[in-house]
Amino acid sequence: MSALHPQQTIGVIGAGAMGSGIAQVALNAGHPVVLHDAAPAALAHALASIRASYGRLLEKGRISRQQHDERLARLHGGTLQDLAPAALVIEAIVERLDVKIEVLSQVESLLQPGAIIASNTSSLSITAIAAGLQRPQQVVGMHFFNPAPVLPLVEVVRGKASDRQALETVFDTARAWNKIPVHCSSTPGFIVNRIARPFYGEALRLLAEGAADVATLDKVLRQAGGFRMGAFELMDLIGHDINYAVTRSVYDALYQDPRYKPSLLQKELVDAGWLGRKSGRGFYHHDAVAPTTPAVATPADHLPPPPQVRDVAAEGELGVAAALIDLAHHAGLAVRVTDGAGVLHVDGVTLALTDGRSATERHAADGVQVLFDLALDYRSAGAIAVARADQAPPASLQTAIAFFRRLGKQVVVLDDCPGLVVMRTVAMLANEGADAVQQGIAVAADVDLAMVNGVNYPLGPLAWADRVGIAHIGRVIRHLGQGYGEDRYRVSPLLARMALSNRTFFTGERHP
């Protein structure tokens, strides 16, 4: 293990929220820390904030008086010259390449030859930062997530010139600091900010197309998809100025790849100053009277009482939705199982898991009347989203609602949209993850580790693709591409190859 010894000094440049948080992480691990900021007032505020933070932890009994006093004794504010003894300097300053290079060039001249410079940048190229310095081999990315003392993930980013030993030292140091480090190459957005774009982008497109309102789409992502927050809730929390800027940055850095195209809906919020929680209004209202806009009742709640379910048949393998058969049995329904195309027949109405086509397209192709969405776990899901084909009679939707309610699920009725909500989101996340693996940005295990620990996904996108079936994920994306006629929905070559060979990302086992 090549982690830095706790007696070695850590320098942090930038005393904002992120720099202060990183300083606390290093202090918690036993290091002396020198914190610097070009603005004396900002530095003084940060030092006072760190002291107050440790004071609160002491009051709550989370640290001892000895830990409190020792950590504060190792905290020092200083000038750039005071960073000279540092074995590792982490910068967390403004996201401008010229400014970072200017400041780090000054620091580099002060440090010992073996010292490592790490940038906490979330959007700039580590290769470009390093190219502006005298010792580019000693420059790496060390991307923490806010708040740094709480969130476990650290992306350790290798630039073109980064020395392997420097990378391993930073990786092992992050692990010694009780973080979960992952290796990745210097690419726009690194792992998390690149792979996460579809989580926001697909929700914004569904909203723009009138699939459902904000609260309903968030409800589906939470209660069916198992995500801790819906896309719109999360964008409001992050701040639309920040989220939109990251999307723009990735989109521009990847030469306007349509996968990352920003949304005009979000741009309008930014232009209006409706930035989310921090401004009091975004997609939701956030104020003292109404902390958030309440979720609306799902459309199914306004429909007439559904009929009783009498006859259920499962035709063929249902794949990831096979749990619905068990749920039906537990609900007292006798389910006949026959060979066939992988659909459900409920009182003469044909239901199917979405494959990326709209219900209307699906009905024209094979007679399916109602589509249902993916769930993280159908057994524990609180809600299931459904959509009816335009050609199917309204009674078919009532039958589908009755079936899922009999299984103990709330039903969210969407306007007919390709891929529905959870399936479409998961497929696009998995597609991004597969491209990251193929392009050498990160290995599959680190892709999933990053997404689970960086943005709290309930399951890594590649493990989720394994669960759904690589071939089905590929079909969803191909059908989305055919429906929209856009290169945004193109299947990752790795995903396509794995589907043809029936392989999985993690077990290597063949799908049935």
N, C-alpha and C positions, 0 to 999 in steps of 0.2 A: 504493500500500500504506500502511495507517495503523497499522502495528504500533508499539508503544511502542519508543522508543530504548533500547538496552541500558544507557545511563547513568541511565535513570529507575528510581527505587526501586520495588520490589514489596513490599507488606506481606502477611503471611500470619498469620491469626488461628486459633489452634488448633495445638498442637504434637504431636498424635497422629501415627499412622502416615501418614495422608493429608496432613495439613498439612506434616509433615517432608518427605514426598515431593514435594509441590508446591514447597516452598522449594528443593529440589535442582534441580528442573526450571528454575526461574528463575535459579538460580546458574549452571547449566550454560550458559544462554543469555547470560550476561555481566552480569546485573543485580545491583545491590546489593539485599540482601534483609533486611528486618526481620521476625523471627519473634516472635510474642507468644502467651502462654498465661496464663490467669488463675491457674494453679497454678505457682508458681516451680519446684517440683521437676520438673514435667512439661516445662517449658521447658528446664531444665538437662539433663534426660535426652535431649531431642530434639537439642539442640546437640551433645552428646557423641556421639549416634548418627550425626548427619550427618558429624561429623569422622571418626568411625571408618569410615563408609562410603567417604569419599574416601580414607582411608588404605588401605583394602583395594584400591580401584581403582588407587592408586599402586603398591602391591606387585605387583599383577598386570600392570602395564605398560599399563593401559587409559587412564591419563592421565599427563601429564608432571608433574615436580616443580613447574614453573611454573604449570600449570593447577591443581594441588592447592593451592598457596599462594595464588594469586589468588582462587580460589573461597572459601576459608575467610576471606580478608581482607575479602570482601564480605558475609559472613554476620554478622548482629548479632541478639542477643536484645534485646527491649525492651518497654517499656510501651505502652499504647494511645497515649499522647502521642507516642511515638517513631515512630508510623505516619504522623504529619502530613505528611511530605514525599512520601508514596507517590503515584504516579500511578495505581496499581491495587492495591486491597486485596482479597485472596481469603480468605473465611472458610471454615473447615473445622471447625466446632464441633458441639456436640450437636444432633441432629435434633429440635429443639423450636422452633416458630415464635416463641414469646414470648421465648425466650432470644436467638435470632438478632436479632430486632428490637431488643431492649434493647442488645445489644453494638454492633450496627451503627449505632444512633442515636448512641451516644457517639462512634464513630469518624467518622461523617459530619460531625459538628460540628467536627472537627479538620482535615479534609481541604480541599484547594483545591477551588473550585467545579467544575472540570473533571475531577476525579478520578473513577475508576470503582470501584464496589463490585461484586464478583462473589461469588456464593455457590456453594460446591461441593456444595450439597444434592443428594441423590439422590431425595428423596421429597416435599419440600415445594414449594409453589407459589412461583415467583419473583414472580408478580404480588402475592401476599399479603405476601411479605417487603418488596417495594418499597413497597407501600401504607402500611407503617408508618414510612417514612422521609420526609424533607423533599424529597429530590430523587429521586423514583422513576425518572425517565428515565435516571439514571446507574447503575441497578441491573440486572445481567444474571446469568444463570447460567453458571457455568464448571465443568462437571462432569467431573472427572478420574476415571480408573479405577485401582484399586489393584493393584499398586504404581505410583504415578504416574510415577516415572522410567523405567519399563519399558514399560507399556502405552501405545499411541500415541493412542488416541481421546480427544477432548475434545468434549463436547456443549456448544455455545454456545446458551444458552436465552434466548429473548426473552419477557419479561413483557409485560403489556398496555401498560405505559407506557414500556418500554425504548426509548431513543433509537437510531435506526439507526446513527449514527456510533459510539456506544458499543459496539454489537454488532459492527460491522466492525472496530473497534480490537481488541477481545478476540479475534475470529476471526483476524485477521492476526497478532496477537501469539502466539497458540497455534501458528500455522503457523511463525512465526519461531523458536519454541521446538522445532521439529522434531516437532510433534504433528500429528495428522490431525483437524482440527476439522470439525464438522458443525453446521449451523443446525437448531434445532427450537423449537417453541413450548412455553410452560409448560403442561404437561399431566401428569397423574399418571404417574410412571415415565419421563417424557421418551421417548426412542426405545428405548434398549436394555432398560431394566428393564420397560417395558411390552410390547414385542414378544417378549421372551424368555420371558414367563410360560408359554406352551404347551409349551416345551421341558421344563419341570419338571412342569407340570400334567398333560400327557397321559401321561408316564411314570408318574406317581403313580397315575393312574387305571388304567392297564394293570396295574400291580402289584396294585392293590386288587381288580381283577376276575380275577386269577389267570392272566393271559395268559402270564406267565413270571416267573421270579425276578429279583431285582435284577441279578445278574451277567450273566444272559442278555440282559436288556433293554439293559444298558450295552454289551454286546458287539455287539448289532445296530446301535446308534447309532454306535459307533466303526467297526466293520469293514464295515458296509454303508452307513451314512449319512456316513461320513467325518468325523464330529465328533471333535475332539481328545479329548474326554472324554465318557463317558456321563452321563446326567442325574443319576444317583445318586452317581456319583463327584464330579461337579461340586458338587452340593448339599453333600456331605461336606466338600469343600474350602472352599466359601464359608462354611459354618457354617449349621446349620438354624435357629438363632435369627435370623440375618440374612436368610436366604432366605425364611423363613416371614413375617418382619416386613414385608419388601418386598411379598410377595404380599398380605398383609393390607392394607397401605397402599394399593396400587393398587385392590384389591377395594372397600375402603371409600370411597376417593376417587371411584370411578366408580359409586357408589350400588349396590353389590352386584351388578354385572354378572356373570352366571354364568360368563362366559368366564374370569374370574380367581378363581373360588372356591377358597379354600385347601383343602388336603387334611388330613383327620383323621389319616392316616398320619404326615404330617410333624409335626402338632401333638403327637402322642404322643411322637415323638422329642424334641421341645423340652421337653415336660413331664417326660420321664425324664432330661433333662440329657444326652442322647446327641446332641451337637451336631456331630459329625463329627470331622475330624482334630484340632481343638483340644482336644477332650475325650477323645480316644482311641477313641471309638465313635460310629457313626452308622448308616447302612445297612451299612457295612463296619466291621471291627475295624481300629484303627490303633494298634499298640503295638510295642514292641521285638521281641517274639517273632514276631508276624504283622503286618507293616506294613499289609496289606490282606487282606481275605477273597479267596482265589483264585477266579477264575472257574470255575464249574462246567462240566462237560462238557455240550455241547448234547444235548438229548433224542435227536437223530438218531444220536448216537454209540452209543446203547444199543440201537438197533434192529438186527434181523438184516441181514446184508449185502444191499444192494439188487441187483435184477436188472440185467443188461446192457441198455443202451438200444439199440433196433434201428430204430425208425421215428419220425421227427420231421417235423412239418408246421407251418408258420406260416400261420395263417389270417388274412388281412387285415394291416393296419398295426399294428405293436406299439408305435409311438410311442417314448417314452423308453426302452423295453426292447428296441428293435430291435437293440442291440448283442449280445443273446443269440444272434441268428442267426449273426453273425460268429464268436462264441465257439464255437458248435456246429460251424461249418465248420472252425475251427482245431483242434477236438478230433477231427476225422475223421468227423463225422456229416454225412450228406447230408440237407439240409433242403428239403422240398418247400414251395413258396410258392404259396398260393392266395388268392383273394378271400374276404372274410368278416368276422367280428366282432372281429378283433384278439385272438386267443387262440393258444395253442400246443397241439398234440396230440402227446403222447409215448406211443407204444405204446398208443394208445387212451384215454389219460388226458388230460383237458382242463385246462390250466393257464392262469391269467390274472393280469395285474397287478391288484392290489387297486384297487377304485374306491370304497372307503369302506364297502361292505357286508361283512358277515361272509361267510365261505365258505359257510356253511349257507344264508344268504339268496340268495347268488349261485347256488348249485346249484339251489334251488327256482325261480329265475327263468330261468336259461339253461343249466343243466346243468354249469357249471364245477365241477370236483371239488377242485382245489387252487389256492389263491391264493399268489402270491409278492409280496414287498415291494419297494418302491422302493430303488434304490441310487444313490449319488452318481455312480458310474461303474461299470457292470456289468463292465467289462474289468478294473479293478483291485480291485474289492471282494473282501475276504477271505471274506465270508460272505453268505449270502442267507437271509432268513427266509421260512418257508412255513407255511401252515395248511390243514388238511383240513376239508371240509364234513362235518358229522355223518352225512349220508346216504351219503357216498362210502365205498367199501370201504377198509380199511386198506392194501390193496395199491396203491391209487392214490397214497398218500403215499410208499410205497417207490419207485414209479416216478419221482415228482418228485425225490426225494432222489438217485436214480441219475442223473437228467439233470443236475442242478446239480453233482453231484460229478464227472461226466464233463467239465464245463466248468472244473473245478479249484477249485470253491468249497466251503467248509464250509457245512453246512446247519443252520440253527437252526429247530427245530419249535416253533411257538407253539400254545397253545390257541386255538381259533377266536375271533378278536376283530375288531371292525369297524375297517377301515383299517390293520390291522397296526401296525408301529412307526414306521418311517421315513416312509412316506407320510402317515400321520396327523399326525406331528409337523411335517413340512414344510408340509403343507396349512394347518395352523393358524397356523404362523409366517407364511406368505405372506398368509393372511387378515388377520392383525394388521397386517402391513406395508401391505397395500392400504388398510385403514382409516386408518392413519396418514397416508397420502398424501391420501386423500379429505378427511380432516378438517383438512388443512393443518398437521399436526404437523411434517412434513418432506417433502422431495421424494424421489422414488423412489431416486435415486442416493445420497442421504444416508442413507436407510434401510438400504440394503445396505452402504454404507461403514461405518456404525456397527456393524452386526451382525458384520461380518467382523473389524473392528479392535477392537471393544469386548469381544466374547465369543468370538472366534476361530472363528466358523462357517466351514465350508469353502467356502461359497458364500452370497451374500446371498439372503434368502428370496424376493425378487421376481425375481431372476435365475433362481433355482431354479424358480419358478412358470413363467417363460418356457420353461425347458427341459422341464419336465413337460408343459406345456400349460395355459393358463389355464382352459380348459373342463374339463379333467380335475380340476384342483384344486377347481373349483367343484362338480363332481359328488361328489367325495370328501366335502366338507363337507356338502352337502345330504343325502347318504346317512347320514352320521353323525348329522345332525339328525333324520332320519326314524327311524333305529334307536333313538336314545336318547330322542327326544321332548323335547329340551331346547333352549332358546334359546342355550345355550353354543355350539352348532354352527349358526350362522347365517352365510350367505354375505355378505361385504362387498358393498354395493351397487356399488362400483367394480369389484370382481372379476367380479360378475355381468354388468355392462355390457360389460366387456372381453371376456368369454367370448362374448357374443352377437355382438359385432363382430369376433371372431377377431383381436384385437390383442394385442401383447405390451407389457411395461412399458418395454423399452429399445430395441428395434429398430423397433417399429411394424409388423413384418412379420406377414402372416397365417400362422396355423398350417395345415398341410396337413389 
